[in-house]
């Protein structure tokens, strides 16, 4: 038997609210809205980067992580290009998502670009949908002036000192595993 119209409508409303959460993440980051961070993340959320540069557990540590990032950034402009949301089949208050985007940033006075992917876990709370876990990764993070050369190199992440490989595409990495994609295809 198919789901009721009410449950299907609720699923659509939930999907839309999660997509808005993802968009507002960029706005809140760009505007340095620390109160907004409290709306985005649950009290016990985790925030990590695939490259291991940062890992924060709990809302206070997440706020401190962003404060540290904001201290070295000028203006930023985050874009969300698309997302896929899947719901936990056993618990309608949990979902997970995959988000693609990019950011334009002023880091230490240098104009930079970053290609971003996020793997998210969402939970419905009394505040609405929030991030329970967010892992960000980079294909590249580099000065605008290095884009053409770095994009075709094996080390397109050039933000933390020594150039480093990107976190993706997995298919081009020696240790790459693309099996995770199956979780996102309906």
N, C-alpha and C positions, 0 to 999 in steps of 0.2 A: 504494500500500500504506500502511496506517495505521501510526502509530508503535507501537513495542512497549509492552507493559504496563510494563516497567521504565523506559523513557524517559518515559512519561506519568506514572508515579509520581514520578520524579525532578523533573519539571516542577512537579507539585503541591507537593512538598516545598520546592523552590526558591521558589515563589510564597509559601508560608507563611513561610519564613525571611525573605524580603524584607518581608512585612507586619509581622513581628515587629521587624525593623530599624527600620521607620518608627515603630512604637509606642515602641520603646526610645529613639529620638531625643528624643521629648517627655519621657520620664522622665529621661533623662540631662540634658537642658536644665533641667528643673524642679529636679533635685537638684544641679546644678552639678558634675557628675561629670567632671572633666577627663580622667581615665584612660578613661572611657567614650567621650569624643570620639575617642580613638585607635582604639577598636574600631569606631566608626561610619564614619569616613572613611579612605580610602586615603592613603598617604603623599603622593601627588601630586594629591589631590582639589582641586576648586574649589568654592567657596561664593559665591553671588552673590544680590543682590536685584534684582528687575526694575526698581525705581526708581533703581538705581545708587547707593544709599546705602553699600553695601559690596560689595566683591569681594575674595576671598581665594584665593590659589593656594598649595597645599601645606599639609600638616598643621599646621606651626608657625604659619603665618599664620591658619589657621582657628581654632586655639586662641586666638591673640591677638584675633581678631575677637570670639569669644565672651566672652573676658575683658572686653573693652570693653563689650559689651552687658550682661554680668552686673554690672558696676560701677554701672550706672544702674538696675538692676532689683532689686526686692524679690522677694517670692514670685511665681511664675508657675505656670500650670496649662495645659498643652498637651493638646489633644484631636485625635484623628484620626477623621474621620467616614467616610471611605471612600477607597479607592485602586484604581487600575487598573494592572496590571503587564503589560508585553509583553516577550517575549524576542527577542533577536537571532536571526534564522533561520539565520545562518551561524556563530554562535559562542555556544554554550550557557553560556558564562561571562560573558555580557553581557546586560543587560536595561535597560529604561527604565520609568519610572513617573510617574503623575500622582496627587497626593494632595490631598485637601480636608480642612480642619480649621479650628480656631479656637484662640485663646489668650486667657486672662485673665491680666493682668499688673499688677504694681505697678511703675510707672515713675516715679521721682522722687517717690514718695509719692502718686501719682495712680492710682486704679483705672482700668484701660483694657481694651478688648476689641479683638481683631484677627481678621478673617476672612482665612484663609491658604490659599494654594494653593502646592504645590511641584511642580516638574518635575524629575525625578531621572534620573540614570544610575547604574546599579549594576554592580558587577563582583564576581565570585566570586574570593576570595583564600584564602590558607591560614588566615585568620581567619574565613572564611565570607563571606557577601554583605556588601558595604560600599558606601557612597556614593562614586562617582567624580566626580559633579557634582550640585550641588543649587542650584536657583534658586527663591527664595521670592518670593511676590507677595502684595499686599494688596488686598482690596476696600475694607476700611476698617481703620483703626487709630486709635482715638479714646478719649477719656475716657468712662467709662460715663455720666456726666451729659450728654454731648453726643449720645448714640446716636440718639435719636428725630429730632433736627433734622439731624444730619450724615448719617444713613443715606439720607435723601431729597435730599441736596444733591449738587452736582457736585464737592465737595471733601471726601470722607469720610476722607481720611488726615490726621490732626491730631496727629501725634506728633513731627514734626521742625521745629516752628516754624510757618511759614505753612501754612494748609490747602492740600491738594493733591488732585488727582483720584486715584481708585483705579486700580490696575493692570488691573482688570477690573470688570464684564463687557465683553468686547471688542465685543460687538454694540451697545453704547450709546456707544462712543467714536467720535469723528470719524474717527480713523485706525484704527479697529478692524478686525481681520481674524480671522474665526472658522474659517478653513480648517484651522488646526492641530488642530481637533477630530477631523478625519477620521483622524488617526494613532491615535486611541484607540478608535475604534469597530471592533469585530471584523467 
